[in-house]
Amino acid sequence: MIEQPNQASTGGTSAEFGYYPKPCDMETDQFSIHTLPDHQAKVADVIGNASVFKDWIYPKAQQQRDMFSGNIRFLPYSSRIFSLPKTHVLTLHENESQDDIIFVVWCLSFFTGMRLTTTEAGFLDATPIKPGKLVDFTLSRCNITDAIRLALNFLELERGDPDAPKRVAAVIHALFLAQYPQNLPFEQFQYLYTALDACFKLLEVKHKPKQKLAHATRIQWMCETLHMTTPEWAERTDSSGTPLSTVRNSTIHEAIFFDEPLGFSVYGGNKPNSNGGAVLLQMQALACRLLVAILGETETNYVKSAVNTRMMHSLELNP
């Protein structure tokens, strides 16, 4: 899964990426996106693929070829890492770093709500084939051009911290992995908690709290720093841990998830009407809001909006 952009012949950097099912063509002084030939045919092939189920595409079963007989055997497990066709090419006219174009594609993944990649085989386990499946917002009164400008502005502001773009990409990847439909609840929790903790690292480096913060205080500190409402599962009202940090401690340190070994309990425990899935959805929503704020849009209404809702929100960017 090594990213391999190409140097643009006229300067800057370019890379083919995909899979994005919509035609997209734009040209600015900073960058351009063009739709590759046969886009319609590529989209039709993906939509009609037998491995598609409920708008997600899964890898095919792994195959093994007998070197003596030449017979092909279908193994009882999938390949996990797989590819999809490239559908567009992105060129950054003023950036010659391959890392820059990789970062911009990660940000495009986030703002389109589906995994995009420049790699030959950049998909793990499954990926949506429609935009908007992995986030709780839609771009409003703005478009992909604004999203790319926001990503490029972040790169310029963070030139002194080369780890910052990598951490942003890591948050996006963990957020997406958490939503793999076949995840068990503890796996989803671990991915989402990791995404939130990576957000904390990004904000800690930038805002430098006066003292080292324990896990029990990190989410509340982030929300207070960004003037967001702290979810009740992350509020610390006394010296003990928060509901979320308590779950984190037992899961990470004891391999116990709500009083059961990993995989034997849902979030909230195996009791009727626990509604623990709501917390996982709110963790996803909070990670999305933190990412938007980290990328520079701290004052947008979306960042301040409540996470305890299943509704889609409008996101307006002003890079």
C-alpha positions in Angstrom: 0.0 0.0 0.0 2.9 2.4 -0.8 1.7 5.7 -2.4 3.4 6.3 -5.7 2.5 9.7 -7.3 4.2 10.8 -10.5 6.1 14.0 -11.2 4.1 16.2 -13.5 5.9 16.9 -16.8 5.3 20.6 -16.5 6.4 21.0 -12.9 4.6 20.2 -9.7 3.3 16.7 -8.9 0.5 14.6 -10.3 -1.1 11.3 -9.4 -4.0 9.2 -10.6 -6.4 8.3 -7.9 -9.7 6.6 -7.3 -12.2 5.2 -7.0 -14.6 8.2 -7.4 -17.8 7.6 -9.2 -18.6 11.1 -10.3 -17.0 13.1 -13.2 -14.9 15.9 -11.7 -13.0 18.4 -13.7 -11.5 21.7 -12.3 -8.5 23.9 -12.9 -7.0 26.6 -10.6 -3.7 28.3 -10.3 -2.8 25.8 -7.5 -4.1 22.5 -8.7 -6.3 20.7 -11.3 -8.4 17.5 -11.3 -9.4 15.8 -14.5 -11.6 12.8 -15.1 -9.7 9.9 -16.8 -11.0 8.3 -20.0 -13.5 5.5 -19.8 -14.8 6.8 -16.5 -18.4 5.7 -17.2 -17.3 2.2 -18.1 -15.1 1.9 -15.0 -18.0 3.0 -12.8 -20.4 0.5 -14.4 -17.9 -2.3 -13.8 -17.6 -1.4 -10.1 -21.3 -1.0 -9.6 -22.0 -4.4 -11.3 -19.3 -6.2 -9.4 -20.5 -9.4 -7.7 -18.6 -8.4 -4.6 -20.8 -5.3 -4.0 -23.3 -5.5 -1.1 -25.2 -2.6 0.2 -23.0 0.0 -1.5 -19.8 -1.6 -0.2 -17.4 -3.6 -2.3 -15.4 -6.4 -0.7 -12.3 -8.2 -2.0 -12.7 -11.5 -3.8 -11.6 -14.8 -2.3 -7.9 -15.4 -2.2 -6.6 -17.8 -4.9 -3.7 -20.2 -4.8 -2.2 -21.8 -7.9 -0.6 -25.2 -7.7 2.8 -24.8 -9.4 2.9 -28.4 -10.7 -0.7 -29.0 -11.9 -1.6 -25.3 -12.6 -4.9 -25.8 -10.8 -6.4 -22.8 -9.1 -7.9 -23.2 -5.7 -10.2 -20.6 -4.1 -9.1 -20.3 -0.4 -11.7 -19.9 2.4 -10.6 -16.3 3.1 -10.4 -13.0 1.2 -7.3 -11.1 0.1 -8.1 -8.2 2.5 -6.0 -5.7 0.4 -7.5 -5.0 -3.0 -7.6 -2.5 -5.8 -10.2 -0.4 -7.7 -9.8 1.5 -11.0 -8.3 4.9 -11.0 -10.8 7.4 -12.2 -9.2 10.9 -11.9 -5.8 12.6 -12.0 -4.8 15.3 -9.5 -2.0 17.8 -10.2 -0.5 20.2 -7.7 1.1 22.9 -9.8 3.2 24.5 -7.0 4.0 21.5 -4.8 6.7 19.0 -5.9 6.6 16.8 -2.8 5.0 13.4 -3.2 3.9 13.6 0.4 1.8 16.7 -0.3 -0.3 15.1 -3.0 -0.8 12.0 -0.9 -2.1 14.2 1.9 -4.4 16.1 -0.4 -5.9 12.8 -1.6 -6.5 11.7 2.1 -8.3 15.0 2.7 -10.4 14.5 -0.4 -11.3 11.1 1.0 -12.6 12.7 4.1 -14.5 15.5 2.5 -16.1 13.2 -0.1 -16.9 10.6 2.6 -15.3 7.7 0.8 -11.8 6.2 0.6 -9.7 7.5 -2.3 -6.2 6.4 -3.0 -3.2 6.8 -5.3 -1.9 3.3 -4.5 -2.1 0.2 -6.7 -4.0 -1.7 -4.0 -5.1 0.9 -1.4 -8.3 -0.7 0.0 -8.5 -2.8 3.1 -11.3 -5.3 3.7 -14.1 -3.3 2.1 -14.8 0.3 0.9 -17.9 2.2 0.0 -18.6 2.8 -3.7 -20.8 5.9 -3.1 -19.7 9.3 -1.6 -20.9 10.4 1.8 -21.0 6.9 3.4 -18.2 7.5 6.0 -19.0 11.0 7.3 -22.1 12.8 8.7 -21.9 15.9 6.6 -22.3 17.1 3.0 -20.5 20.1 1.6 -22.8 23.1 1.4 -22.1 26.3 -0.6 -18.7 25.0 -1.2 -17.1 22.2 -3.2 -14.1 20.0 -3.7 -12.1 23.0 -4.8 -12.5 24.5 -1.3 -11.6 21.2 0.3 -8.3 21.0 -1.6 -7.5 24.6 -0.8 -8.1 23.9 2.9 -5.7 20.9 2.7 -3.1 23.0 1.0 -3.4 25.8 3.5 -2.9 23.2 6.3 0.2 21.9 4.6 1.7 25.4 4.5 0.8 26.2 8.1 2.3 23.0 9.3 5.6 22.9 7.3 7.5 23.0 10.6 5.8 19.9 11.9 6.1 17.1 9.3 4.2 14.7 11.6 1.0 16.8 11.4 -0.1 15.7 7.9 0.7 12.1 8.7 -1.4 12.2 11.8 -4.3 13.8 10.0 -4.2 11.0 7.4 -4.0 8.4 10.3 -7.1 9.9 11.9 -9.0 9.6 8.6 -7.8 6.1 8.0 -8.8 4.9 11.5 -12.2 6.7 11.2 -12.8 4.8 8.0 -11.6 1.4 9.3 -14.0 1.8 12.2 -16.9 1.7 9.8 -16.1 -1.6 8.1 -19.5 -3.4 8.3 -18.1 -6.7 9.6 -16.3 -5.1 12.6 -17.2 -6.4 16.0 -18.1 -3.6 18.5 -14.8 -3.8 20.4 -12.9 -3.4 17.1 -15.0 -0.4 16.1 -14.4 1.1 19.6 -10.6 0.6 19.3 -10.4 2.3 15.9 -12.6 5.2 17.0 -10.7 5.7 20.3 -7.4 5.7 18.4 -8.8 8.3 16.0 -9.8 10.6 18.8 -6.5 10.1 20.6 -4.6 11.0 17.4 -6.8 14.2 17.3 -5.6 14.9 20.8 -2.0 14.6 19.8 -2.5 17.1 16.9 -4.2 19.6 19.2 -1.7 19.0 22.1 1.2 19.9 19.9 -0.5 23.0 18.7 -2.1 24.3 21.9 0.4 22.9 24.5 -1.7 22.3 27.7 -0.1 23.4 30.9 0.3 19.8 32.2 0.2 16.3 30.9 -3.3 15.1 30.4 -4.6 11.7 31.3 -6.9 9.8 29.0 -9.8 10.6 31.2 -9.4 14.4 30.5 -8.3 14.5 26.9 -11.6 14.6 25.0 -13.1 17.2 27.4 -9.9 19.3 27.0 -10.2 19.1 23.2 -13.9 20.1 23.3 -13.2 23.0 25.7 -10.2 24.2 23.7 -12.3 24.3 20.5 -15.4 25.7 22.3 -17.4 22.5 21.5 -19.9 20.8 23.8 -18.4 17.8 25.5 -20.4 14.6 25.1 -21.7 13.2 28.4 -19.6 10.0 27.9 -16.4 12.1 28.0 -17.3 14.4 30.8 -15.2 14.2 34.0 -17.0 15.4 37.0 -14.7 14.0 39.7 -11.3 12.4 40.2 -12.4 9.1 38.6 -12.4 8.3 34.9 -15.1 9.1 32.4 -17.5 6.5 31.0 -15.4 6.3 27.9 -11.9 6.2 29.5 -13.2 3.4 31.8 -14.1 1.3 28.8 -10.8 2.2 27.1 -8.8 1.1 30.1 -10.4 -2.3 30.5 -10.4 -3.0 26.7 -6.7 -2.0 26.1 -5.2 -3.2 29.4 -7.3 -6.2 30.3 -8.8 -7.4 27.0 -12.2 -7.1 28.7 -15.0 -5.2 26.9 -18.0 -4.6 29.1 -17.3 -7.4 31.5 -16.7 -10.0 28.7 -13.6 -11.2 26.7 -13.2 -9.3 23.4 -15.9 -10.2 21.0 -18.4 -11.4 23.5 -20.2 -8.2 24.3 -21.6 -5.2 22.5 -20.9 -1.6 23.6 -22.9 -1.0 26.7 -23.1 -4.7 27.6 -25.3 -7.5 26.7 -28.4 -6.2 28.3 -31.7 -5.1 26.7 -32.0 -1.5 25.5 -28.3 -0.6 26.3 -28.2 1.6 23.2 -24.4 1.5 23.3 -24.3 1.8 19.5 -25.3 5.4 19.9 -22.0 6.2 21.7 -20.0 4.6 18.8 -21.9 6.8 16.3 -21.2 9.9 18.5 -17.5 9.0 18.6 -17.5 8.9 14.8 -19.3 12.3 14.7 -16.9 13.8 17.2 -13.9 12.6 15.2 -15.3 14.2 12.0 -15.8 17.6 13.8 -12.4 17.5 15.4 -10.8 16.8 11.9 -12.6 19.8 10.4 -11.4 22.0 13.2 -7.8 20.7 13.1 -7.7 21.4 9.3 -8.5 25.0 10.1 -12.3 25.4 10.2 -12.8 25.9 13.9 -15.7 28.3 13.8 -17.9 26.6 11.3 -21.4 25.7 12.5 -20.7 22.0 11.8 -17.9 21.9 14.3 -20.2 23.3 17.0 -23.1 21.1 16.2 -24.3 18.3 18.5 -23.0 14.8 18.0 -26.0 13.0 19.6 -28.0 12.9 16.4 -28.1 10.7 13.3 -28.9 13.5 10.9 -26.7 14.6 8.1 -25.2 18.1 8.6 -24.2 20.8 6.2 -20.6 21.8 6.2 -19.5 25.1 4.7 -15.8 25.6 4.2 -14.1 29.0 4.0 -10.4 28.3 3.3 
